[in-house]
Amino acid sequence: MKKQASQPSAFHLNTKASSKLAEQEGKRPDLGFGTQINNHNTRLINKDGSFNVRRINGSFAARLNLYHRLIVMSWPKFFGCVLGAFLVANCLFASLYYSVGFDSLTGVQAHTSIEWFWEAFFFSAQTLTTVGYGRISPVGPAGSTVAAIESLIGLLTFAVATGLLYGRFSRPTPRIRFSTNAIFAPYLDINSWMFRIINERSNQLVDVEIEVTMSRFEKGTDGRSARRYYSLALERRKITFFSTNWTLVHPITAESPLYQCTPDSLNESEAEFLIILRALDDTLSQLVHLRYSYRYDEVLWGRKFKPMITQLDHDNIILDLQALDDMDEVPLNE
């Protein structure tokens, strides 16, 4: 009897379909925002590099995240929090000394309750910081207990504050400035999309690498708008030394997602250019990264950056940081 050809099983069909789907997914760029974020007029990355995502219904501990907040907040806010905590703690312990009685502290020079409270407040500050000048001292079990508890809290608090200060100083924070606008400029015999960056600090960044992804809304076959992502090929996406300025160039060839793009089409699709920068900080020998983005209304057409190296002296190359956004109006190539 003639054997019949074996039919592929459902398992093999599913495996092939899964492999094909996985291959397609691997080729499709995605920054982690997914395709469900379809809010119009909403940028994905804020100008400070933070994600424009607000979380709700989380636990109190996750929302508080005190250590992270104290590490990443600005220096004025940090010192404001430290000063506020210091004043609140001293007011609290001054109230405790006041509540246990006027005879809990000896050496107090006060004639009214308010003066006694302020004496207790400054004694609390001396105890909390373990300074202890000696004029005022606790007496009795109640006053001594409050002073002992305050001394322990003071030691623990300043140990935490020291760790926070070390964490803030040791955390690598690159000071890289991006040009205020990205531009469409002539490039060789075609056009290009470009922006410019500089390192404001004197520390050295090496092996600097940049990736640019464009996000825009496109209508599908069902007529609905959905967000799509496209990687933009750069003329040069990595440099070894970042000693001067760097202009990032995406040549607009026939394979570019920006091919035959116009200001109107860019605005209608609400395009956003998402940028991730990675580099090695030579001072701390740590990897640093930075995020930035340009929206469609932050892109200028028919511009060209002016040189930032204004002059050369005998010993140094002069780089004018204020010239980051200097540009000329030029016609684009047809």
C-alpha positions, 0 to 999 in steps of 0.5 A: 500500500502507498503511504500517505504523506504525513500532515504537519501537526497543529503543534508544528504549525503553532511553533512556526507561527510563533517563530514568525511572530517572534521574528517580526516582534524582534524587528519592530522597534519599541522603547517600552511605551507600547502601542496603547499610549495613544493620547494625542498632544501628549509627549512621551519624554519630558524636557528634563528627561523624565517619563510623562507617566503618572502612576495611580493606585500604588501602595503608600510606600511605593509612592513615598520612596523617600530615599529616591526622592531625597537622592534625585531632588534638587539641592535647594529642595534637599537642604530645605527638607533637611532644615525643615526636619531639623526644626520639626524635630527640635520643636517636638522634643522642646514640647516633650521637655515642656510637657514633663515639667519645668524641673526636667531641665536645670540651668534654664534662664527663663521668666516666662513659659515662652522663654522656657520653651525657647531654652528647651528648643536650643537645648534640644538642638545641642542634644540632637547634634551631640554638641552639649555646651553644658549650661543646661542639663536634664535632671530626673528620670523623665528629662533624662529619658527624653534626652537619651532618646533624642541623642539616639535619634540624633546619631541615627539621623545624621548617619542617614544624612551623611549617607544621603550626602555621599549618595548625592555627590557620588551619583554621576549626573551628566551635564549635557545640553541639547540644542533648543530645536532640532532642524531640517538642514541641507546635507550633501545633495539631500536633506537631513534631520539633525540636532547638536549637543555639548558637554558643559562640564570639564569632566571627560565622557568617552564611548558616547553612544546615541540612539534616536527613535521617532514616534508618530501616529499613523492610521491603520486599515481600520481608520484608527490612529495608532502610535508607531516607532521608527529607528532613525539611522544616524550618520555617526551614532558613537564617538570615542571622545566627546571633547567639543560639540557633536552634531547628530545627523540623520540623512533623509534617504529613500529608506528614511521614515522622514522621506518626503516629510513636510511640516504639515505631515510632521504636525498632523502625525504629532511626531516626537523624536526620542533620544537616549544617550549612554557614555562612560564618565572617565572621572567616576568610571561609571556608565551614565545615561540621559534622555531627551526628546523633540516634538514636532513643534520644536523642529525648525525647517531650513536651518544650519548650525553655525560653528561653535569653535570661534577661534584658535589660540596657540595652546587651546581650542576655544569652544563657545558654549553660548553658540549652541543654538546659533544657526542660519536660514538656508534653503533645503535641497529639492 
